[in-house]
């Protein structure tokens, strides 16, 4: 059965899409344990301990709900638990996933309003403030923002969005999608006044797809009391009641919860600040490589650079999809495709989750070999473009490598078969 790769290739496959990410062996081994009775006492103990571990990852003192679903399910849960038919929702068109969340809002009989962007930057906080100031009747009931737009590699400044809402004196809820940022980019549910945080298991949390999350503020819980959109599976109320003793109102994804427990331990043992610094360094090294190749990063505003992924624009007349196919066939590496209006215009390098310096060097080397093989105009030496990011010696986190100038021989010489 071709469940792993259709063409046999030596070495481990490089899964460098921006999620799902590589699942660490420690998490895989946890998932491998026998399934327990989800109504028994051991499960209740596991549930309570796991829910407690999640709060510092979201940086909240409030409840975190876990669904056996993809992140799309948590999107829906955030909307149906807090809103009523016909409610206005202010959203920012930062990319493809913001577009999909708007489509869901429309299907749920909400009235989303889009602040457009060029897909090259994060949410427009001043634009949000201006629109909220104009909403004198407070018809807008929520502001929904994608923290890290996976389709573009742009990260919105949620603290600025919060300040914009406060400056407008508007009571709208703040709903934030952190599916490709939680566990990879600094995020602060309580400090930034977020009412519902949406997250998924398959990116910075280093799990297979299948779990999603809502972190919930007191204000959101109050809104849920009057929300009139239909809800059953996604309803917070039975979930929170069962969670109080560590259980769930329906059969949970038990073995994925084992994996989540191990992944939470890994993040907390490394320390979230160290995790974020590692992601920042890998992102900066990747952007330096892109510039060294003479290519362009999709994100045009350095304040909105993503530390989870880098989307790379190809020159006019060159196919990003063809390049990805060459890299997959020749070098056994998967890169993210362009989505929506960026289809075939960009490819996306994921550098999030369980990811280290040597994996990044291999990833950049594979991209450069692919650029050469696909005939994409570029300058050689992107592997050395990260010089200064990986300083000499071993840092406190144990992640530093020698200068990447010394790594340039990882690429085959011109004229050699690759």
KOLDO-613031 format. One record per residue: residue in one letter; y, z, x of N, C-alpha, C in turn; residue number from 0. Coordinates in steps of 0.05 Angstrom, whole numbers. Each point is the difference from the previous one (the first is absolute). Example, Ala and Ser with C-alpha at 12.3 -4.5 7.8 and 13.67 -1.06 7.14 Angstrom:
! residues 2
NODE   code      n.v      n.w      n.u     ca.v     ca.w     ca.u      c.v      c.w      c.u   pos
NODE      A     -114      156      264       24        0      -18       24        0       18     0
NODE      S       21      -14       -7       24        1       16       22       14      -15     1
This chain:
! residues 418
NODE   code      n.v      n.w      n.u     ca.v     ca.w     ca.u      c.v      c.w      c.u   pos
NODE      X      -24        0       17       24        0      -17       25        0       18     0
NODE      X       18      -19       -5       24       -3       17       22       19      -10     1
NODE      X       -5       26        2       20       19      -10       19        8       23     2
NODE      X       -6       -8       24       17        8       22       15      -24       12     3
NODE      X      -14      -20        9       13      -24       10      -20      -23       -4     4
NODE      X       11      -23       -7      -17      -23       -7      -10      -14       25     5
NODE      X       14        3       23       -8      -13       25       -5       21       21     6
NODE      X      -25        2       10       -5       21       20       18       -3       25     7
NODE      X       10       22       10       18        0       23       -5       25       16     8
NODE      X        1       -2       26       -4       23       17       24       19       -2     9
NODE      X       -5       25        3       21       20        0        7        8      -29    10
NODE      X       16       21       -1        8       10      -27       23      -16      -11    11
NODE      X       -1       -5      -25       21      -15      -14       26       16        1    12
NODE      X       22      -14        6       27       13        0       12       -4      -28    13
NODE      X        1       22      -15       11       -1      -27       29        9        2    14
NODE      X       18      -20        4       28        6        5       18       -9      -23    15
NODE      X      -12        0      -24       16       -3      -24       14       27       -6    16
NODE      X       21        0      -15       14       26       -6      -13       16      -22    17
NODE      X      -26        1        0      -16       15      -19      -16      -19      -18    18
NODE      X      -26        9       -5      -13       23       11        0        1       31    19
NODE      X        0       24       11        1        3       29      -28        8       10    20
NODE      X       -2        1       26      -25        9       12       -7       29       -8    21
NODE      X      -24        4       -9       -8       27       -8      -13       14       24    22
NODE      X       11       23        9      -11       13       23      -29        9       -4    23
NODE      X      -15        2       22      -28        9       -2       -2       27      -13    24
NODE      X       18       18        6       -1       27      -11        2       -1      -31    25
NODE      X       16      -18      -10        3       -3      -29      -25      -13      -12    26
NODE      X      -11      -20       14      -24      -13      -10      -23       19       -1    27
NODE      X       -3       17       21      -21       20        0        3       21      -22    28
NODE      X       25        6       -7        4       19      -22       -9      -13      -27    29
NODE      X        7      -25       -4       -7      -14      -24      -30       -2       -3    30
NODE      X      -14       -1       23      -29       -4        2      -16       25      -10    31
NODE      X       13       22       -5      -14       24       -9      -11       -3      -28    32
NODE      X      -21       15       -7      -12       -2      -27       21        8      -21    33
NODE      X       -1      -14      -22       17        6      -23       -7       27      -12    34
NODE      X       20       17       -5       -5       26      -11        5        0      -30    35
NODE      X       -8       22      -13        5        4      -29       30        4       -4    36
NODE      X       13      -18      -14       29        2       -3        8       21      -21    37
NODE      X      -19       14      -11        5       23      -18       -8       26       13    38
NODE      X      -11       -1       24      -11       24       13       21       15       15    39
NODE      X       -6       24       10       20       17       13        9      -11       27    40
NODE      X      -18      -14       15        9      -11       25       22      -21       -3    41
NODE      X       -3      -16      -22       21      -20       -4       27       12       -7    42
NODE      X        0       21      -16       25       14       -6       14       10       25    43
NODE      X      -16       10       19       12       10       25       12      -24       15    44
NODE      X      -16      -22        2       10      -24       14       26      -10      -13    45
NODE      X        0       -1      -27       24      -11      -14       25       17        6    46
NODE      X       -3       26       -2       24       17        5       10       -4       29    47
NODE      X      -19        0       19        9       -2       28       12      -28        5    48
NODE      X      -11      -21      -12       11      -27        5       27       -3      -13    49
NODE      X        4        9      -24       26       -2      -13       22       15       16    50
NODE      X       -8       22       12       19       15       16        7      -15       26    51
NODE      X      -19      -14       11        5      -15       25       18      -24       -5    52
NODE      X        0      -11      -24       16      -24       -6       30        7       -2    53
NODE      X        7       24       -8       28        6       -5       17       -3       25    54
NODE      X       -8       10       24       16       -5       24        2      -29        8    55
NODE      X      -20      -16       -7        2      -29        7       21      -14      -17    56
NODE      X        2        8      -25       22      -10      -18       26       15        5    57
NODE      X       -2       22       14       23       19        4       11        9      -26    58
NODE      X      -18       12      -16        7       11      -26      -14       27       -4    59
NODE      X       12       17      -15      -12       25       -9      -12       -3      -28    60
NODE      X        4      -24      -12       -9       -4      -27      -28      -13       -1    61
NODE      X       -9       -6      -25      -27      -11       -3       -2      -29       10    62
NODE      X      -24       -7        9       -8      -27        8      -25       -7      -16    63
NODE      X        1      -21      -15      -22       -9      -17      -15      -22       15    64
NODE      X      -27        0       -1      -16      -20       12      -15      -16      -21    65
NODE      X        3      -26        0      -15      -18      -19      -21      -16       15    66
NODE      X      -23       -5      -13      -20      -19       12        9      -28       -7    67
NODE      X       20      -10       14       12      -26       -7       16      -10       25    68
NODE      X        7      -26       -2       18      -11       21       28       10       -5    69
NODE      X       18       -7       18       28        7       -3       13      -10      -25    70
NODE      X      -10      -22      -10       10      -12      -25       -3       20      -23    71
NODE      X      -22       15        0       -4       20      -20       21       22        2    72
NODE      X        7        9       24       20       21        4       28      -11       -8    73
NODE      X        5      -25        3       25      -12      -10        1        5      -30    74
NODE      X      -22       -8      -14        0        3      -29        3       29       -9    75
NODE      X      -14       18       15        2       28       -7       28       11        2    76
NODE      X       15       -9       21       27        9        3       18       -9      -23    77
NODE      X       -5      -24      -11       16      -10      -22       -8       13      -27    78
NODE      X      -26        0       -6       -8        8      -27        3       30       -4    79
NODE      X        0       16       21        3       29       -3       29        9       -3    80
NODE      X       19      -18        6       28        9        0       18      -16      -19    81
NODE      X       -9      -22      -11       18      -18      -14      -10       -7      -28    82
NODE      X       17      -12      -16       -6       -7      -27        6      -30       -4    83
NODE      X      -12      -13      -21        5      -28       -4       29       -6       -3    84
NODE      X        9      -21       13       27       -9       -1       19       13       21    85
NODE      X      -10       20       15       16       12       20        8      -20       22    86
NODE      X       24        3        9        9      -17       23       -8       13       26    87
NODE      X       -9      -17       19       -8        9       27       15      -18       20    88
NODE      X       15       12       18       14      -14       21      -18       -3       24    89
NODE      X       -4      -25        9      -18       -5       22       14      -18       20    90
NODE      X      -10       -1       25       12      -16       21      -20      -20        9    91
NODE      X        7      -26        0      -18      -21        8       -2       -2       30    92
NODE      X      -14       18       12       -3        0       30      -22      -18        9    93
NODE      X      -18      -10      -18      -22      -17        8      -20       -3      -22    94
NODE      X      -24       -9        8      -21       -7      -20       -9       25      -16    95
NODE      X       -3       23       13      -11       23      -14       20       12      -19    96
NODE      X       26       -1        7       20        7      -19       -1      -19      -25    97
NODE      X       -4      -25        6       -3      -20      -22      -23        7      -18    98
NODE      X      -23        7       11      -24        7      -16        5       25      -16    99
NODE      X       13       20       11        6       24      -15       18       -6      -23   100
NODE      X       19      -18        3       17       -8      -22      -16      -13      -22   101
NODE      X      -19      -18        8      -16      -13      -20      -17       20      -16   102
NODE      X      -10       20       14      -15       21      -15       18       14      -20   103
NODE      X       25        7        9       18       13      -18        6      -17      -25   104
NODE      X        2      -26        3        5      -17      -22      -25        0      -19   105
NODE      X      -24       -1       11      -24        0      -17       -3       27      -15   106
NODE      X       12       21       11       -2       26      -13       23        4      -21   107
NODE      X       14      -21       -6       22        1      -20       24       16       10   108
NODE      X        4        1       26       24       11       12       20      -23        5   109
NODE      X       24        7        7       21      -21        5       10        3       29   110
NODE      X      -15      -12       18        9        2       28       24      -18        6   111
NODE      X       17       10       17       23      -15        9       -1       -1       30   112
NODE      X        2      -24       11       -5       -5       28       27       -4       15   113
NODE      X        3       15       22       21       -6       19      -12      -17       22   114
NODE      X        9      -25        2      -13      -19       18        8        4       29   115
NODE      X      -18       -7       18        6       -2       29      -12      -26       10   116
NODE      X        4       -4       26      -11      -25       12      -28        5       12   117
NODE      X      -13       22       -6      -26        7       10        1        5       31   118
NODE      X       23        6       10        2        5       29       13       27        6   119
NODE      X        0       18      -20       11       27        4      -11       17      -22   120
NODE      X        6       27        3      -10       18      -20       18        2      -25   121
NODE      X       -4       21      -15       15        2      -26       30        3        5   122
NODE      X       15      -11      -18       30        0        2       10       25      -13   123
NODE      X        4       21       16        9       26      -11       28       -2      -12   124
NODE      X       19      -13       13       26       -3      -13       -1      -15      -27   125
NODE      X      -18      -21       -1       -3      -14      -25      -12       17      -22   126
NODE      X      -19       18        8      -11       18      -19       21       19      -11   127
NODE      X       16       11       18       22       18       -8       19      -13      -19   128
NODE      X        8      -25        6       19      -14      -17      -11       -5      -27   129
NODE      X      -26       -8       -2      -12       -5      -26       -2       26      -16   130
NODE      X       -7       22       13       -3       25      -15       27       10       -9   131
NODE      X       21       -4       16       27        8       -9        9      -15      -25   132
NODE      X       -9      -26       -1        7      -16      -23      -16        7      -25   133
NODE      X      -22       15        3      -17        7      -22       10       26      -13   134
NODE      X       22       -2      -14       14       24      -11      -18       13      -22   135
NODE      X      -16      -15      -13      -16       11      -22      -27       11       11   136
NODE      X       -4       -2       26      -25        9       12      -25      -12      -13   137
NODE      X        2      -26       -5      -24      -15      -10      -21       -3       21   138
NODE      X        7       -1       25      -20       -2       22      -13       27        3   139
NODE      X      -26        0       -4      -15       26        1      -14        5       27   140
NODE      X       -2      -21       16      -13        3       26        9      -21       20   141
NODE      X        0        8       25        4      -19       22      -26       -1       15   142
NODE      X      -11      -24        3      -26       -4       13        3      -17       25   143
NODE      X       -8       11       23        4      -12       26      -26        0       16   144
NODE      X       -5      -23       13      -22       -1       19       10       10       27   145
NODE      X      -11       21       11        9       11       25       -4      -19       23   146
NODE      X      -25       -9        3       -6      -20       21      -11      -25      -13   147
NODE      X       15      -21        0       -8      -25      -13      -20      -15       18   148
NODE      X      -25        1       -8      -22      -10       17        2      -30        4   149
NODE      X       13      -14      -18        2      -29        2       21      -10       20   150
NODE      X       19       18        7       22       -9       17        3       16       26   151
NODE      X      -12       24        1        4       17       23       28       13        0   152
NODE      X       10        6      -24       26       13       -3       -3       27      -14   153
NODE      X       12       21       12       -2       27      -11       27        9      -12   154
NODE      X       -1        9      -25       24        9      -13        6       29        8   155
NODE      X       26        6        1        9       27        7        1       17      -26   156
NODE      X      -21       14       -5       -2       14      -25       21       23       -2   157
NODE      X        6       12       22       21       21        0       27      -12       -9   158
NODE      X        5      -25        7       25      -13       -8       -1       -7      -30   159
NODE      X      -23       -8       -9       -3       -5      -29        5       26      -16   160
NODE      X      -11       22       10        4       26      -13       30        7       -1   161
NODE      X       14       -4       22       28        6        1       16      -19      -19   162
NODE      X       -9      -25       -2       13      -18      -19       -2        9      -29   163
NODE      X      -24        9       -7       -4       10      -27       17       25       -5   164
NODE      X        1       18       19       16       25       -3       30       -7       -1   165
NODE      X        8      -19       17       29       -7        1        9      -12      -27   166
NODE      X      -19      -14      -13        7      -11      -26       -1       21      -22   167
NODE      X      -11       23        6       -2       21      -20      -19       -8      -23   168
NODE      X      -21      -14        8      -18      -12      -20      -26       16       -2   169
NODE      X      -11        4      -24      -25       17       -3      -26      -16        4   170
NODE      X        1      -25        8      -24      -16        2      -21       13       18   171
NODE      X      -25       -3       -7      -22        8       18       -1      -19       24   172
NODE      X      -10       10       22       -5      -17       24      -30       -2        5   173
NODE      X      -10      -25       -3      -28       -6        4       -3      -16       26   174
NODE      X      -18        7       18       -1      -13       26      -29       -7        6   175
NODE      X       -4      -25        7      -26      -10       10       -2        4       30   176
NODE      X      -19       16        9       -5        5       29      -27      -10        8   177
NODE      X      -11      -20      -14      -27       -9        5       -4       -8       29   178
NODE      X       19      -14       12       -4       -8       28       17       16       20   179
NODE      X       10       23       -9       16       17       18      -11       28        3   180
NODE      X      -12       12      -20       -9       27        2      -20        3       23   181
NODE      X        5       19       17      -18        5       23        6      -18       23   182
NODE      X       21      -17       -2        8      -18       21       30        1        7   183
NODE      X       16        5      -21       29        1        3        9       26      -13   184
NODE      X       20       13       13       10       26      -11        8       -3      -29   185
NODE      X      -10       18      -16        6        0      -29        1       28      -10   186
NODE      X       20        6      -17        5       28       -8        5        1      -30   187
NODE      X      -21        5      -15        1        0      -29       20       20      -10   188
NODE      X       -2       25        8       18       21      -10       28       -3       11   189
NODE      X        3       -3       26       27        0       12       16      -23      -11   190
NODE      X      -12      -23       -5       14      -24       -9        3       -1      -31   191
NODE      X       -9       21      -13        3        1      -29      -15      -22      -15   192
NODE      X      -23       -7        9      -17      -20      -13      -14       14      -23   193
NODE      X       -2      -14      -23      -13       11      -23      -29       -8       -2   194
NODE      X       -7      -24        6      -28       -8        1       -4      -17       25   195
NODE      X      -18        8       17       -8      -16       23      -27      -13       -5   196
NODE      X       -2      -26        4      -24      -15       -4      -12       -5       28   197
NODE      X      -26        3        3      -13       -5       25      -28      -10       -4   198
NODE      X      -12      -12       21      -27      -10        0      -15        8       25   199
NODE      X      -27       -2       -2      -17       11       22       -4      -18       23   200
NODE      X        5      -26       -2      -11      -20       18       18       -8       23   201
NODE      X       22       14        4       18       -8       21        4       23       20   202
NODE      X       22       14       -1        4       22       19      -19       23       -3   203
NODE      X      -13        3      -24      -19       21       -3      -28       -7       10   204
NODE      X       -3      -25        9      -24       -8       17      -26        0      -16   205
NODE      X        1       -4      -26      -24        0      -16       -5      -28      -11   206
NODE      X      -24       -5      -10       -4      -25      -15       17        1      -25   207
NODE      X        4      -24      -13       14        0      -25      -15       17      -21   208
NODE      X       13       11      -20      -13       13      -21       12       26      -10   209
NODE      X       20       11       15       14       23       -9       29       -6       -1   210
NODE      X       14       12      -20       29       -2       -1       11       27      -10   211
NODE      X       27        3        3       12       26       -2       27       -1      -14   212
NODE      X        6       22      -14       27        6      -10        7       27       10   213
NODE      X       22        3       15       12       26        5       23        3      -20   214
NODE      X        2       23      -13       15        3      -24       20       23        2   215
NODE      X       25       -5       -7       21       20        0        1       15      -26   216
NODE      X       14       23       -1        3       15      -25       15      -17      -20   217
NODE      X       20      -15        9       15      -17      -18      -18      -21      -13   218
NODE      X      -19      -11       16      -18      -20      -11      -19       13      -20   219
NODE      X       -9       24        5      -17       14      -19       14        5      -26   220
NODE      X       26        7        1       15        3      -25        3      -27      -14   221
NODE      X        4      -21       15        2      -27      -13      -26       -7      -14   222
NODE      X      -22        8       12      -27       -7      -11       -4       12      -28   223
NODE      X       14       23       -5       -3       13      -26       10      -18      -23   224
NODE      X       20      -16        6       12      -17      -21       -7      -30        3   225
NODE      X      -15       -7       20       -6      -29        5      -18      -10      -22   226
NODE      X        5      -24      -10      -15      -11      -23      -16      -25        6   227
NODE      X       -1       -9       25      -18      -22        6      -29       10       -2   228
NODE      X      -18      -17      -10      -28        8       -3      -12        7       27   229
NODE      X      -15       21        1      -13        8       25      -26       16       -8   230
NODE      X      -20       -5       15      -25       14       -4      -12        6       28   231
NODE      X      -11      -20       12      -12        3       27       20       10       20   232
NODE      X       25       -9       -2       21        7       19       15       25       -7   233
NODE      X       -6       13      -21       15       23      -10       -1       23       20   234
NODE      X       23       10        9        1       22       19      -11       26      -12   235
NODE      X        4        4      -26       -5       27      -11      -29        9        3   236
NODE      X      -20      -16       -8      -28       10        4       -7        1       30   237
NODE      X       12      -18       16       -6        1       28       11       25       13   238
NODE      X       24        8       -6       12       24       12      -15       25      -10   239
NODE      X       -8        0      -25      -15       23      -10      -27        3       14   240
NODE      X      -14      -21        5      -25        2       14        4        6       29   241
NODE      X       21      -12       12        5        4       29        6       30        6   242
NODE      X        9       15      -19        7       28        5      -24       16       11   243
NODE      X      -24       -9       -6      -24       13       11      -16      -19       19   244
NODE      X       13      -22        8      -12      -18       20      -17      -22      -12   245
NODE      X        0       -3      -26      -17      -20      -13       17      -23      -12   246
NODE      X      -14      -19      -12       13      -24      -11      -10       -3      -29   247
NODE      X       17      -13      -17       -8       -2      -28      -21      -22       -5   248
NODE      X       -6      -16       20      -21      -20       -2      -13       -2       28   249
NODE      X      -22      -15        1      -14       -2       26       18      -10       22   250
NODE      X        4       15       21       16       -9       22      -15      -17       20   251
NODE      X       14      -13       18      -12      -16       21       -8       19       23   252
NODE      X      -22       15       -4       -7       23       16       -1       -7       30   253
NODE      X      -13      -21        7       -4       -6       29       26       -9       13   254
NODE      X       18      -14      -16       26       -6       11       17       25        4   255
NODE      X       -5       20      -17       14       26        4       -9       13       26   256
NODE      X      -26       -2        7       -9       10       26       16      -14       22   257
NODE      X        3      -26       -2       14      -16       20       30        8        1   258
NODE      X       11        5      -23       29        8       -2        3       27       14   259
NODE      X      -19       18       -4        2       26       13        0       -3       31   260
NODE      X      -17      -17       10       -1       -5       29       25      -14       10   261
NODE      X       11      -19      -16       24      -14        8       24       19        1   262
NODE      X        2       17      -20       21       20       -1       -1       18       24   263
NODE      X      -24        8        8       -4       17       24       10      -15       24   264
NODE      X       -6      -25        3        8      -16       23       30       -1        2   265
NODE      X       14       -6      -22       29       -2        0       13       27        7   266
NODE      X      -10       21      -12       12       26        5       -6       11       28   267
NODE      X      -24       -7       11       -6        8       27       17      -14       20   268
NODE      X        4      -26       -3       18      -15       18       29       10       -3   269
NODE      X        7        8      -24       27        8       -6       16      -24      -11   270
NODE      X       12        3      -24       13      -22      -13       22      -12       18   271
NODE      X       15       16       14       21      -10       17      -11      -18       22   272
NODE      X      -23        8       11      -13      -17       20      -11      -25      -12   273
NODE      X      -11        1      -24       -9      -24      -14       22      -19       -4   274
NODE      X       23       10      -10       23      -18       -5       10      -12       27   275
NODE      X        2       16       21        9      -10       26      -18      -22       10   276
NODE      X      -26        4       -3      -19      -21        9        4      -26      -15   277
NODE      X        4        2      -26        5      -24      -16       26      -13        8   278
NODE      X       21       16        5       26      -11        8       -3      -15       26   279
NODE      X      -15       10       19       -3      -13       26      -15      -26       -2   280
NODE      X      -21        0      -16      -15      -24       -3       16      -22      -14   281
NODE      X       16        8      -19       17      -19      -14       21      -12       19   282
NODE      X       12       17       16       21      -10       18      -13      -18       21   283
NODE      X      -24        7       10      -13      -18       19       -7      -27      -12   284
NODE      X       -8        0      -26       -6      -25      -13       25      -17       -4   285
NODE      X       22       12       -8       25      -15       -3        9      -12       27   286
NODE      X       -3       15       22        8      -11       26      -18      -23        7   287
NODE      X      -26        1       -7      -17      -22        5        8      -25      -15   288
NODE      X        7        4      -26        9      -22      -17       25      -13       13   289
NODE      X       19       16        8       24      -11       13       -7      -15       26   290
NODE      X      -18       11       15       -8      -13       26      -13      -27       -6   291
NODE      X      -14       -2      -22      -11      -27       -7       21      -19      -10   292
NODE      X       24       10       -5       21      -17      -10       -2       -4      -30   293
NODE      X      -14       17      -14       -3       -1      -29       18       21      -13   294
NODE      X        0        0      -26       19       16      -15      -14       20      -18   295
NODE      X        9       25        0      -11       20      -18       12       -5      -28   296
NODE      X      -17        2      -21       10       -4      -27       22       20       -8   297
NODE      X       -3       25        8       20       20       -7       25       -6       17   298
NODE      X       23       -4      -14       25       -7       14       18       23        6   299
NODE      X       -6       24      -10       16       23        4      -15       21       16   300
NODE      X        8        5       25      -15       20       16       -3       27      -13   301
NODE      X       19        8      -17       -3       26      -13      -23        0      -20   302
NODE      X      -10      -23       -7      -22       -2      -20      -26       -9       13   303
NODE      X       -2        0       26      -25       -8       13      -22       18       -9   304
NODE      X      -24      -12       -5      -23       15       -8      -16        9       25   305
NODE      X      -11       24       -1      -18        9       21      -29       -3       -8   306
NODE      X       -6      -11      -23      -27       -6       -9       -9      -28        6   307
NODE      X       18      -19       -1       -7      -28        4       24      -15       10   308
NODE      X       -5      -24       11       21      -18        7       -6      -27      -12   309
NODE      X       18      -11      -16       -3      -27      -11       15      -19       19   310
NODE      X      -14      -22        8       11      -18       20        4      -28      -13   311
NODE      X       24      -11        3        7      -26      -11       -8      -21       21   312
NODE      X      -12      -22      -10       -6      -22       17       21      -21       -1   313
NODE      X        3      -17       20       20      -22       -1       -6      -19      -23   314
NODE      X       21      -13      -10       -4      -20      -21      -20      -21        9   315
NODE      X      -17       -8      -19      -20      -20        5      -26       11       11   316
NODE      X       -2       26        3      -25       12       10      -11       19      -21   317
NODE      X      -26       -1       -4      -14       14      -21      -10       27       10   318
NODE      X       10       21      -13      -10       27        7      -29        4       -8   319
NODE      X       -8      -13      -22      -28        2       -9      -18      -14       19   320
NODE      X        8      -23       11      -16      -14       19       -3       17       26   321
NODE      X       22       12        8       -2       17       24      -19       23       -5   322
NODE      X        1       13      -22      -18       22       -6      -29       -9        0   323
NODE      X       -5      -24      -10      -27      -10        0      -10       -5       28   324
NODE      X       17      -11       18       -8       -4       27       -6       26       14   325
NODE      X       16       20       -5       -4       27       13      -26       12      -10   326
NODE      X       -5       -3      -26      -25       11      -11      -24      -14       12   327
NODE      X        0      -26        1      -24      -15        9       -4        2       30   328
NODE      X       21        1       15       -3        0       29       -2       28       12   329
NODE      X       14       19      -12        3       26       12       -8       23      -17   330
NODE      X      -12       -6      -24      -12       21      -17       20       21       -8   331
NODE      X       24       -8       -7       21       19       -8       13      -10      -26   332
NODE      X        3       19      -18       13       -6      -26       28       10        0   333
NODE      X       19      -17       -7       28        7       -3        8       -5      -30   334
NODE      X       21       14       -8        9       -2      -28       14      -26       -6   335
NODE      X       -5      -11      -24       13      -25       -8       27        6      -13   336
NODE      X       16      -21       -2       25        3      -14       -5        0      -30   337
NODE      X       17       15      -15       -4        3      -29       25      -10      -15   338
NODE      X       -5      -11      -23       23       -9      -17       15      -22       15   339
NODE      X       26        2        1       17      -20       12       -5       -2       30   340
NODE      X      -14       19       12       -5       -1       29      -28      -12        6   341
NODE      X      -14       -9      -20      -26      -12        5        2      -23       20   342
NODE      X      -16        0       21       -1      -20       21       25        0       18   343
NODE      X       19       18       -5       24        1       17       -2       22       20   344
NODE      X      -15       22       -6       -2       23       18      -29        7        3   345
NODE      X       -6       14       22      -25       15        2        7       29        5   346
NODE      X      -18       18       -7        7       28        2      -20       14       19   347
NODE      X       10       15       19      -16       16       18        1       29       -9   348
NODE      X      -23       10       -8       -2       28       -7       -5       17       25   349
NODE      X       16       21        2       -3       19       23        2       29      -11   350
NODE      X      -16        5      -19        0       27      -13      -28       11       -3   351
NODE      X        0       26       -5      -26       14       -3      -11        9       26   352
NODE      X      -27       -2        3      -14        8       24        2      -22       21   353
NODE      X       22        1       15        8      -23       17       12       11       25   354
NODE      X      -10      -10       23        9       10       26       12      -22       17   355
NODE      X        9        8       24       14      -19       18      -17      -24        8   356
NODE      X      -25        5        8      -17      -22        9       -6      -19      -23   357
NODE      X       -3       11      -25       -3      -18      -22       24      -18       -5   358
NODE      X       24       11        5       24      -16       -3        1      -21       21   359
NODE      X       -6        6       25        0      -20       21      -19      -23       -7   360
NODE      X      -24        8      -10      -19      -21       -8       10      -17      -23   361
NODE      X       13       13      -19       11      -15      -23       22      -20        9   362
NODE      X       18        9       17       22      -18        9      -12      -22       17   363
NODE      X      -20        6       16      -13      -21       16      -13      -21      -18   364
NODE      X      -13        9      -21      -13      -18      -19       20      -18      -14   365
NODE      X       23       12       -7       21      -16      -13       10      -22       19   366
NODE      X        5        8       25       11      -19       19      -20      -23        6   367
NODE      X      -25        7        3      -20      -21        3       -1      -18      -24   368
NODE      X        3       11      -24        0      -16      -24       24      -19       -2   369
NODE      X       24       11        8       24      -17        0       -5      -24       18   370
NODE      X      -12        4       23       -4      -22       19      -20      -19      -12   371
NODE      X      -22       10      -11      -21      -18      -10        9      -16      -24   372
NODE      X       18       12      -16       10      -13      -24       23      -19        5   373
NODE      X       10        0       25       22      -17        7       27        9      -12   374
NODE      X        3       26       -4       25       11      -10       19        4       24   375
NODE      X       24      -12        0       18        4       22        7       29        5   376
NODE      X       -3        9       25        5       28        6        2        2       31   377
NODE      X       10       23        8        1        7       29      -24       18        6   378
NODE      X      -13       -4       22      -22       17        8       10       27        9   379
NODE      X      -17       20       -1        7       26       11        7       21      -21   380
NODE      X       -6       -5      -26        5       20      -20      -15       26        5   381
NODE      X      -23       -2       13      -15       24        6       16       19       19   382
NODE      X       17      -12       16       17       16       18       26        7      -13   383
NODE      X        5      -10      -24       26        4      -13        5       29       -8   384
NODE      X      -21       16       -1        4       28       -8        6       18       24   385
NODE      X        7      -11       23        5       16       23       21       22       -6   386
NODE      X       -6       24        7       19       22       -5       -8       16      -24   387
NODE      X      -16      -11      -18       -9       15      -23      -23       18        7   388
NODE      X      -19      -12       15      -22       16       11        6        7       28   389
NODE      X       14       22        4        8        8       27      -23        9       16   390
NODE      X        3        1       27      -22        8       17       -8       29       -5   391
NODE      X      -25        6        6      -11       27       -2       -9        6      -29   392
NODE      X      -10       24       -3      -10        9      -26       21       18      -13   393
NODE      X        8       -7      -24       19       17      -15      -14       24      -13   394
NODE      X       16       16      -13      -11       24      -13      -22       -7      -20   395
NODE      X        4      -22      -14      -20       -8      -20      -24      -15       13   396
NODE      X        1       -5       26      -22      -13       13       -2      -30       -5   397
NODE      X       23      -13       -8       -2      -28       -9       13      -19       20   398
NODE      X       15        9       20       15      -18       17      -19      -15       18   399
NODE      X        8      -25        6      -14      -17       18       19       -9       22   400
NODE      X      -10      -11       22       18      -12       20       17      -22      -12   401
NODE      X       21       -7       14       18      -21      -10      -16      -25       -8   402
NODE      X        7      -12      -22      -14      -23      -10        3      -24       18   403
NODE      X       19        0       20        1      -22       19      -26       -4       13   404
NODE      X      -14       23        5      -26       -2       14      -22      -10      -18   405
NODE      X        6       -3      -26      -20       -8      -19        0      -30       -5   406
NODE      X       19      -15       11        2      -28       -6      -25      -16        7   407
NODE      X      -16        7       20      -24      -15        6      -21        1      -22   408
NODE      X        5       16      -22      -19        0      -22       -1      -27      -14   409
NODE      X       20      -17        5        0      -27      -12      -12      -20       20   410
NODE      X      -16      -19      -10      -11      -20       18       21      -18       12   411
NODE      X       -3       -9       25       20      -18       12        1      -26      -16   412
NODE      X       24      -13        2        3      -25      -14      -21      -20       12   413
NODE      X      -11      -15      -18      -20      -20        8      -28       10       -2   414
NODE      X       -3       27       -3      -27       11       -3       -8       -1      -29   415
NODE      X      -26       -3       -5       -9        0      -27        2       28      -12   416
NODE      X       10        1      -25        1       26      -13      -15       -2      -27   417
